């Protein structure tokens, strides 16, 4: 089992930036597909990761493409989400998750759908105000 812990959330104004971190233990981040999900106030958690990284590269939801960047540091065993040009509608609890059955290499692919992920962090709050 993997353990994930997010940090870096906070409150910013529209157009601001935040960098979220996900510290991972129990699995190497380059031996899993890692996704970032979010849950907006009053809504269910989005079914598809807004950003995902695996050995086959990265993928983004259209809502964050060109604004958010997902990366990982294999030495620190951590995954990051750099969020720029934040909008009010980005306000949410952001959680990282790990799919340990796929890596994006060795014949496996990473998927953004939430049911592929079985290891989740507690989440970190991001609030964007105008």
ZIJO-V142284 format. One record per backbone hydrogen bond with DSSP energy under -1.0 kcal/mol. CO is the residue of the C=O (numbers start at 1). NH is the residue of the N-H. If there is no record, write none. Layout:
# ZIJO-V142284
co->CO nh->NH
co->CO nh->NH
This chain:
# ZIJO-V142284
co->3 nh->25
co->5 nh->23
co->7 nh->21
co->10 nh->127
co->12 nh->129
co->13 nh->16
co->16 nh->86
co->18 nh->83
co->20 nh->81
co->21 nh->7
co->22 nh->79
co->23 nh->5
co->25 nh->3
co->28 nh->31
co->33 nh->99
co->34 nh->53
co->35 nh->97
co->36 nh->50
co->36 nh->51
co->37 nh->95
co->38 nh->46
co->39 nh->93
co->40 nh->43
co->47 nh->114
co->50 nh->61
co->51 nh->36
co->52 nh->59
co->53 nh->34
co->54 nh->57
co->57 nh->54
co->59 nh->52
co->61 nh->64
co->61 nh->65
co->64 nh->67
co->64 nh->68
co->67 nh->84
co->69 nh->82
co->71 nh->80
co->73 nh->77
co->73 nh->78
co->77 nh->24
co->78 nh->73
co->79 nh->22
co->80 nh->71
co->81 nh->20
co->82 nh->69
co->83 nh->18
co->86 nh->15
co->87 nh->90
co->88 nh->91
co->92 nh->126
co->93 nh->39
co->94 nh->124
co->95 nh->37
co->96 nh->121
co->97 nh->35
co->98 nh->118
co->98 nh->119
co->99 nh->33
co->103 nh->55
co->105 nh->108
co->112 nh->49
co->113 nh->116
co->114 nh->117
co->119 nh->98
co->124 nh->94
co->126 nh->92
co->127 nh->12
co->129 nh->14
